[in-house]
Amino acid sequence: MNILLDTHALIWWLAGDEALGREARALIEDEETRVFVSAASAMEISTKHRLGKLPDAALLATNLSEYLRDQGFEEMPISIAHAAMAGNLQIAHKDPFNRFLIAQALVENCPLASNEALFDAFGVSRIW
């Protein structure tokens, strides 16, 4: 099975935080699961660290690829198809990171590990 982590799920996994949902945690722990992390999450972590919203994320913001490699996670780049779908999504708020995650999950037909109930309205298969 494949799974795409949203940014919170990634951070909570790396921190060992109990906020990560049980089902998501079990799938990440399963050696048969291919775990993907979006390039949008890298941008979100770096941006929020720079703005002071993730003050403890300096190492993560600068070494995300290394952390992903250590966990056996795979990077999911943003393609033209992802970007086009993200731009066309009818979302009330304008969070570009969520737009990309929704689009990637839909285009790649990949369940998204997220606590964001907002994603359900777009037909995303959400695991938490």
CNS distance restraints for C-alpha pairs under 8 A (distance, minus, plus):
assign (resid   1 and name CA) (resid  32 and name CA) 6.62 0.50 0.50
assign (resid   1 and name CA) (resid  33 and name CA) 4.83 0.50 0.50
assign (resid   1 and name CA) (resid  34 and name CA) 6.21 0.50 0.50
assign (resid   2 and name CA) (resid  33 and name CA) 5.52 0.50 0.50
assign (resid   2 and name CA) (resid  34 and name CA) 4.64 0.50 0.50
assign (resid   2 and name CA) (resid  35 and name CA) 5.98 0.50 0.50
assign (resid   2 and name CA) (resid  36 and name CA) 7.43 0.50 0.50
assign (resid   2 and name CA) (resid 110 and name CA) 6.09 0.50 0.50
assign (resid   2 and name CA) (resid 111 and name CA) 7.02 0.50 0.50
assign (resid   3 and name CA) (resid  27 and name CA) 7.92 0.50 0.50
assign (resid   3 and name CA) (resid  28 and name CA) 7.99 0.50 0.50
assign (resid   3 and name CA) (resid  33 and name CA) 7.05 0.50 0.50
assign (resid   3 and name CA) (resid  34 and name CA) 6.32 0.50 0.50
assign (resid   3 and name CA) (resid  35 and name CA) 5.12 0.50 0.50
assign (resid   3 and name CA) (resid  36 and name CA) 6.06 0.50 0.50
assign (resid   3 and name CA) (resid 110 and name CA) 5.74 0.50 0.50
assign (resid   3 and name CA) (resid 111 and name CA) 5.14 0.50 0.50
assign (resid   3 and name CA) (resid 112 and name CA) 5.84 0.50 0.50
assign (resid   3 and name CA) (resid 113 and name CA) 6.73 0.50 0.50
assign (resid   4 and name CA) (resid  35 and name CA) 6.01 0.50 0.50
assign (resid   4 and name CA) (resid  36 and name CA) 4.65 0.50 0.50
assign (resid   4 and name CA) (resid  37 and name CA) 5.83 0.50 0.50
assign (resid   4 and name CA) (resid  38 and name CA) 7.34 0.50 0.50
assign (resid   4 and name CA) (resid 105 and name CA) 6.93 0.50 0.50
assign (resid   4 and name CA) (resid 110 and name CA) 6.42 0.50 0.50
assign (resid   4 and name CA) (resid 111 and name CA) 6.17 0.50 0.50
assign (resid   4 and name CA) (resid 112 and name CA) 4.77 0.50 0.50
assign (resid   4 and name CA) (resid 113 and name CA) 6.05 0.50 0.50
assign (resid   5 and name CA) (resid   9 and name CA) 5.69 0.50 0.50
assign (resid   5 and name CA) (resid  10 and name CA) 5.84 0.50 0.50
assign (resid   5 and name CA) (resid  35 and name CA) 7.20 0.50 0.50
assign (resid   5 and name CA) (resid  36 and name CA) 6.26 0.50 0.50
assign (resid   5 and name CA) (resid  37 and name CA) 5.54 0.50 0.50
assign (resid   5 and name CA) (resid  38 and name CA) 7.52 0.50 0.50
assign (resid   5 and name CA) (resid 112 and name CA) 5.82 0.50 0.50
assign (resid   5 and name CA) (resid 113 and name CA) 4.84 0.50 0.50
assign (resid   5 and name CA) (resid 114 and name CA) 6.78 0.50 0.50
assign (resid   6 and name CA) (resid  10 and name CA) 6.29 0.50 0.50
assign (resid   6 and name CA) (resid  37 and name CA) 7.29 0.50 0.50
assign (resid   6 and name CA) (resid  38 and name CA) 7.69 0.50 0.50
assign (resid   6 and name CA) (resid  41 and name CA) 6.95 0.50 0.50
assign (resid   6 and name CA) (resid 101 and name CA) 6.81 0.50 0.50
assign (resid   6 and name CA) (resid 112 and name CA) 6.78 0.50 0.50
assign (resid   6 and name CA) (resid 113 and name CA) 5.98 0.50 0.50
assign (resid   6 and name CA) (resid 114 and name CA) 5.55 0.50 0.50
assign (resid   7 and name CA) (resid  11 and name CA) 6.23 0.50 0.50
assign (resid   7 and name CA) (resid  41 and name CA) 5.17 0.50 0.50
assign (resid   7 and name CA) (resid  44 and name CA) 7.47 0.50 0.50
assign (resid   7 and name CA) (resid  45 and name CA) 7.51 0.50 0.50
assign (resid   8 and name CA) (resid  12 and name CA) 5.96 0.50 0.50
assign (resid   8 and name CA) (resid 114 and name CA) 7.29 0.50 0.50
assign (resid   9 and name CA) (resid  13 and name CA) 5.96 0.50 0.50
assign (resid   9 and name CA) (resid  20 and name CA) 5.99 0.50 0.50
assign (resid   9 and name CA) (resid 113 and name CA) 6.46 0.50 0.50
assign (resid   9 and name CA) (resid 114 and name CA) 6.12 0.50 0.50
assign (resid   9 and name CA) (resid 115 and name CA) 7.92 0.50 0.50
assign (resid  10 and name CA) (resid  14 and name CA) 6.20 0.50 0.50
assign (resid  10 and name CA) (resid  37 and name CA) 7.67 0.50 0.50
assign (resid  11 and name CA) (resid  15 and name CA) 6.07 0.50 0.50
assign (resid  12 and name CA) (resid  16 and name CA) 5.87 0.50 0.50
assign (resid  12 and name CA) (resid  17 and name CA) 4.78 0.50 0.50
assign (resid  12 and name CA) (resid  18 and name CA) 7.39 0.50 0.50
assign (resid  12 and name CA) (resid  19 and name CA) 6.59 0.50 0.50
assign (resid  12 and name CA) (resid  20 and name CA) 5.75 0.50 0.50
assign (resid  13 and name CA) (resid  17 and name CA) 6.33 0.50 0.50
assign (resid  13 and name CA) (resid  20 and name CA) 6.63 0.50 0.50
assign (resid  13 and name CA) (resid  25 and name CA) 7.48 0.50 0.50
assign (resid  20 and name CA) (resid  24 and name CA) 6.95 0.50 0.50
assign (resid  20 and name CA) (resid  25 and name CA) 6.48 0.50 0.50
assign (resid  20 and name CA) (resid 128 and name CA) 7.48 0.50 0.50
assign (resid  21 and name CA) (resid  25 and name CA) 6.08 0.50 0.50
assign (resid  21 and name CA) (resid 115 and name CA) 7.65 0.50 0.50
assign (resid  21 and name CA) (resid 128 and name CA) 4.66 0.50 0.50
assign (resid  22 and name CA) (resid  26 and name CA) 6.12 0.50 0.50
assign (resid  22 and name CA) (resid 128 and name CA) 6.63 0.50 0.50
assign (resid  23 and name CA) (resid  27 and name CA) 6.33 0.50 0.50
assign (resid  23 and name CA) (resid 127 and name CA) 6.63 0.50 0.50
assign (resid  23 and name CA) (resid 128 and name CA) 5.42 0.50 0.50
assign (resid  24 and name CA) (resid  28 and name CA) 6.23 0.50 0.50
assign (resid  24 and name CA) (resid 113 and name CA) 5.80 0.50 0.50
assign (resid  24 and name CA) (resid 127 and name CA) 5.85 0.50 0.50
assign (resid  24 and name CA) (resid 128 and name CA) 4.99 0.50 0.50
assign (resid  25 and name CA) (resid  29 and name CA) 6.13 0.50 0.50
assign (resid  26 and name CA) (resid  30 and name CA) 6.18 0.50 0.50
assign (resid  27 and name CA) (resid  33 and name CA) 6.27 0.50 0.50
assign (resid  28 and name CA) (resid  33 and name CA) 6.47 0.50 0.50
assign (resid  28 and name CA) (resid  35 and name CA) 6.59 0.50 0.50
assign (resid  29 and name CA) (resid  33 and name CA) 7.82 0.50 0.50
assign (resid  34 and name CA) (resid  73 and name CA) 7.05 0.50 0.50
assign (resid  34 and name CA) (resid  74 and name CA) 7.42 0.50 0.50
assign (resid  35 and name CA) (resid  72 and name CA) 7.69 0.50 0.50
assign (resid  35 and name CA) (resid  73 and name CA) 5.02 0.50 0.50
assign (resid  35 and name CA) (resid  74 and name CA) 6.06 0.50 0.50
assign (resid  36 and name CA) (resid  73 and name CA) 5.68 0.50 0.50
assign (resid  36 and name CA) (resid  74 and name CA) 4.68 0.50 0.50
assign (resid  36 and name CA) (resid  75 and name CA) 5.60 0.50 0.50
assign (resid  36 and name CA) (resid  76 and name CA) 5.94 0.50 0.50
assign (resid  37 and name CA) (resid  41 and name CA) 6.86 0.50 0.50
assign (resid  37 and name CA) (resid  68 and name CA) 7.93 0.50 0.50
assign (resid  37 and name CA) (resid  73 and name CA) 6.97 0.50 0.50
assign (resid  37 and name CA) (resid  74 and name CA) 6.20 0.50 0.50
assign (resid  37 and name CA) (resid  75 and name CA) 5.09 0.50 0.50
assign (resid  37 and name CA) (resid  76 and name CA) 5.63 0.50 0.50
assign (resid  38 and name CA) (resid  42 and name CA) 7.02 0.50 0.50
assign (resid  38 and name CA) (resid  75 and name CA) 6.01 0.50 0.50
assign (resid  38 and name CA) (resid  76 and name CA) 4.62 0.50 0.50
assign (resid  38 and name CA) (resid  77 and name CA) 6.15 0.50 0.50
assign (resid  38 and name CA) (resid  78 and name CA) 7.31 0.50 0.50
assign (resid  38 and name CA) (resid 101 and name CA) 7.04 0.50 0.50
assign (resid  39 and name CA) (resid  43 and name CA) 6.51 0.50 0.50
assign (resid  39 and name CA) (resid  75 and name CA) 6.85 0.50 0.50
assign (resid  39 and name CA) (resid  76 and name CA) 6.01 0.50 0.50
assign (resid  39 and name CA) (resid  77 and name CA) 5.26 0.50 0.50
assign (resid  39 and name CA) (resid  78 and name CA) 6.29 0.50 0.50
assign (resid  40 and name CA) (resid  44 and name CA) 6.09 0.50 0.50
assign (resid  40 and name CA) (resid  78 and name CA) 7.45 0.50 0.50
assign (resid  40 and name CA) (resid  97 and name CA) 5.57 0.50 0.50
assign (resid  40 and name CA) (resid 100 and name CA) 6.43 0.50 0.50
assign (resid  40 and name CA) (resid 101 and name CA) 7.15 0.50 0.50
assign (resid  41 and name CA) (resid  45 and name CA) 6.01 0.50 0.50
assign (resid  41 and name CA) (resid  97 and name CA) 6.90 0.50 0.50
assign (resid  42 and name CA) (resid  46 and name CA) 6.16 0.50 0.50
assign (resid  42 and name CA) (resid  61 and name CA) 7.00 0.50 0.50
assign (resid  42 and name CA) (resid  64 and name CA) 6.92 0.50 0.50
assign (resid  43 and name CA) (resid  47 and name CA) 5.87 0.50 0.50
assign (resid  44 and name CA) (resid  48 and name CA) 5.93 0.50 0.50
assign (resid  44 and name CA) (resid  97 and name CA) 6.46 0.50 0.50
assign (resid  45 and name CA) (resid  49 and name CA) 5.97 0.50 0.50
assign (resid  45 and name CA) (resid  54 and name CA) 7.31 0.50 0.50
assign (resid  45 and name CA) (resid  57 and name CA) 7.34 0.50 0.50
assign (resid  45 and name CA) (resid  60 and name CA) 7.57 0.50 0.50
assign (resid  45 and name CA) (resid  61 and name CA) 5.75 0.50 0.50
assign (resid  46 and name CA) (resid  50 and name CA) 6.11 0.50 0.50
assign (resid  46 and name CA) (resid  61 and name CA) 4.74 0.50 0.50
assign (resid  46 and name CA) (resid  62 and name CA) 7.53 0.50 0.50
assign (resid  47 and name CA) (resid  51 and name CA) 6.22 0.50 0.50
assign (resid  48 and name CA) (resid  52 and name CA) 6.13 0.50 0.50
assign (resid  48 and name CA) (resid  53 and name CA) 4.93 0.50 0.50
assign (resid  48 and name CA) (resid  54 and name CA) 5.47 0.50 0.50
assign (resid  49 and name CA) (resid  53 and name CA) 5.68 0.50 0.50
assign (resid  49 and name CA) (resid  54 and name CA) 4.44 0.50 0.50
assign (resid  49 and name CA) (resid  55 and name CA) 5.49 0.50 0.50
assign (resid  49 and name CA) (resid  56 and name CA) 7.62 0.50 0.50
assign (resid  49 and name CA) (resid  57 and name CA) 6.04 0.50 0.50
assign (resid  49 and name CA) (resid  58 and name CA) 6.66 0.50 0.50
assign (resid  49 and name CA) (resid  61 and name CA) 6.99 0.50 0.50
assign (resid  50 and name CA) (resid  54 and name CA) 7.87 0.50 0.50
assign (resid  57 and name CA) (resid  61 and name CA) 5.84 0.50 0.50
assign (resid  58 and name CA) (resid  62 and name CA) 6.33 0.50 0.50
assign (resid  59 and name CA) (resid  63 and name CA) 5.70 0.50 0.50
assign (resid  59 and name CA) (resid  64 and name CA) 7.66 0.50 0.50
assign (resid  60 and name CA) (resid  64 and name CA) 5.01 0.50 0.50
assign (resid  60 and name CA) (resid  67 and name CA) 7.33 0.50 0.50
assign (resid  63 and name CA) (resid  67 and name CA) 6.50 0.50 0.50
assign (resid  64 and name CA) (resid  68 and name CA) 6.17 0.50 0.50
assign (resid  65 and name CA) (resid  69 and name CA) 6.11 0.50 0.50
assign (resid  65 and name CA) (resid  75 and name CA) 7.89 0.50 0.50
assign (resid  66 and name CA) (resid  70 and name CA) 6.14 0.50 0.50
assign (resid  67 and name CA) (resid  71 and name CA) 6.32 0.50 0.50
assign (resid  68 and name CA) (resid  72 and name CA) 6.08 0.50 0.50
assign (resid  68 and name CA) (resid  73 and name CA) 4.91 0.50 0.50
assign (resid  68 and name CA) (resid  74 and name CA) 6.70 0.50 0.50
assign (resid  68 and name CA) (resid  75 and name CA) 7.63 0.50 0.50
assign (resid  69 and name CA) (resid  73 and name CA) 5.92 0.50 0.50
assign (resid  69 and name CA) (resid  74 and name CA) 7.32 0.50 0.50
assign (resid  78 and name CA) (resid  82 and name CA) 5.91 0.50 0.50
assign (resid  78 and name CA) (resid  83 and name CA) 6.71 0.50 0.50
assign (resid  78 and name CA) (resid 100 and name CA) 7.74 0.50 0.50
assign (resid  78 and name CA) (resid 104 and name CA) 7.64 0.50 0.50
assign (resid  79 and name CA) (resid  83 and name CA) 6.21 0.50 0.50
assign (resid  80 and name CA) (resid  84 and name CA) 6.00 0.50 0.50
assign (resid  81 and name CA) (resid  85 and name CA) 6.17 0.50 0.50
assign (resid  81 and name CA) (resid 107 and name CA) 7.35 0.50 0.50
assign (resid  82 and name CA) (resid  86 and name CA) 6.02 0.50 0.50
assign (resid  82 and name CA) (resid 100 and name CA) 6.61 0.50 0.50
assign (resid  82 and name CA) (resid 103 and name CA) 5.33 0.50 0.50
assign (resid  82 and name CA) (resid 104 and name CA) 5.45 0.50 0.50
assign (resid  82 and name CA) (resid 107 and name CA) 6.61 0.50 0.50
assign (resid  83 and name CA) (resid  87 and name CA) 6.12 0.50 0.50
assign (resid  83 and name CA) (resid 100 and name CA) 6.78 0.50 0.50
assign (resid  83 and name CA) (resid 103 and name CA) 7.46 0.50 0.50
assign (resid  84 and name CA) (resid  88 and name CA) 6.39 0.50 0.50
assign (resid  85 and name CA) (resid  89 and name CA) 6.27 0.50 0.50
assign (resid  85 and name CA) (resid 103 and name CA) 5.58 0.50 0.50
assign (resid  86 and name CA) (resid  96 and name CA) 7.87 0.50 0.50
assign (resid  86 and name CA) (resid  99 and name CA) 4.90 0.50 0.50
assign (resid  86 and name CA) (resid 100 and name CA) 5.29 0.50 0.50
assign (resid  86 and name CA) (resid 102 and name CA) 7.26 0.50 0.50
assign (resid  86 and name CA) (resid 103 and name CA) 5.16 0.50 0.50
assign (resid  87 and name CA) (resid  99 and name CA) 7.42 0.50 0.50
assign (resid  89 and name CA) (resid  99 and name CA) 7.03 0.50 0.50
assign (resid  91 and name CA) (resid  99 and name CA) 7.94 0.50 0.50
assign (resid  94 and name CA) (resid  99 and name CA) 7.90 0.50 0.50
assign (resid  95 and name CA) (resid  99 and name CA) 6.43 0.50 0.50
assign (resid  96 and name CA) (resid 100 and name CA) 6.30 0.50 0.50
assign (resid  97 and name CA) (resid 101 and name CA) 6.33 0.50 0.50
assign (resid  98 and name CA) (resid 102 and name CA) 6.07 0.50 0.50
assign (resid  99 and name CA) (resid 103 and name CA) 6.15 0.50 0.50
assign (resid 100 and name CA) (resid 104 and name CA) 5.98 0.50 0.50
assign (resid 101 and name CA) (resid 105 and name CA) 6.10 0.50 0.50
assign (resid 101 and name CA) (resid 112 and name CA) 7.93 0.50 0.50
assign (resid 102 and name CA) (resid 106 and name CA) 6.22 0.50 0.50
assign (resid 102 and name CA) (resid 119 and name CA) 6.66 0.50 0.50
assign (resid 102 and name CA) (resid 122 and name CA) 7.52 0.50 0.50
assign (resid 102 and name CA) (resid 124 and name CA) 6.71 0.50 0.50
assign (resid 103 and name CA) (resid 107 and name CA) 5.95 0.50 0.50
assign (resid 104 and name CA) (resid 108 and name CA) 5.75 0.50 0.50
assign (resid 104 and name CA) (resid 109 and name CA) 7.90 0.50 0.50
assign (resid 104 and name CA) (resid 110 and name CA) 7.73 0.50 0.50
assign (resid 105 and name CA) (resid 109 and name CA) 5.56 0.50 0.50
assign (resid 105 and name CA) (resid 110 and name CA) 4.81 0.50 0.50
assign (resid 105 and name CA) (resid 111 and name CA) 6.15 0.50 0.50
assign (resid 105 and name CA) (resid 112 and name CA) 6.15 0.50 0.50
assign (resid 105 and name CA) (resid 124 and name CA) 6.49 0.50 0.50
assign (resid 105 and name CA) (resid 125 and name CA) 7.84 0.50 0.50
assign (resid 106 and name CA) (resid 110 and name CA) 6.67 0.50 0.50
assign (resid 106 and name CA) (resid 123 and name CA) 7.64 0.50 0.50
assign (resid 106 and name CA) (resid 124 and name CA) 6.18 0.50 0.50
assign (resid 110 and name CA) (resid 125 and name CA) 7.32 0.50 0.50
assign (resid 111 and name CA) (resid 124 and name CA) 6.83 0.50 0.50
assign (resid 111 and name CA) (resid 125 and name CA) 4.73 0.50 0.50
assign (resid 111 and name CA) (resid 126 and name CA) 5.56 0.50 0.50
assign (resid 111 and name CA) (resid 127 and name CA) 6.62 0.50 0.50
assign (resid 112 and name CA) (resid 124 and name CA) 7.06 0.50 0.50
assign (resid 112 and name CA) (resid 125 and name CA) 6.19 0.50 0.50
assign (resid 112 and name CA) (resid 126 and name CA) 4.81 0.50 0.50
assign (resid 112 and name CA) (resid 127 and name CA) 5.96 0.50 0.50
assign (resid 113 and name CA) (resid 126 and name CA) 5.83 0.50 0.50
assign (resid 113 and name CA) (resid 127 and name CA) 4.75 0.50 0.50
assign (resid 113 and name CA) (resid 128 and name CA) 5.73 0.50 0.50
assign (resid 114 and name CA) (resid 126 and name CA) 6.36 0.50 0.50
assign (resid 114 and name CA) (resid 127 and name CA) 6.30 0.50 0.50
assign (resid 114 and name CA) (resid 128 and name CA) 5.83 0.50 0.50
assign (resid 115 and name CA) (resid 127 and name CA) 7.94 0.50 0.50
assign (resid 115 and name CA) (resid 128 and name CA) 6.00 0.50 0.50
assign (resid 117 and name CA) (resid 121 and name CA) 7.89 0.50 0.50
assign (resid 118 and name CA) (resid 122 and name CA) 7.93 0.50 0.50
assign (resid 119 and name CA) (resid 123 and name CA) 7.28 0.50 0.50
assign (resid 119 and name CA) (resid 124 and name CA) 5.98 0.50 0.50
assign (resid 119 and name CA) (resid 126 and name CA) 7.32 0.50 0.50
assign (resid 120 and name CA) (resid 124 and name CA) 5.56 0.50 0.50
assign (resid 120 and name CA) (resid 125 and name CA) 7.20 0.50 0.50
assign (resid 120 and name CA) (resid 126 and name CA) 6.85 0.50 0.50
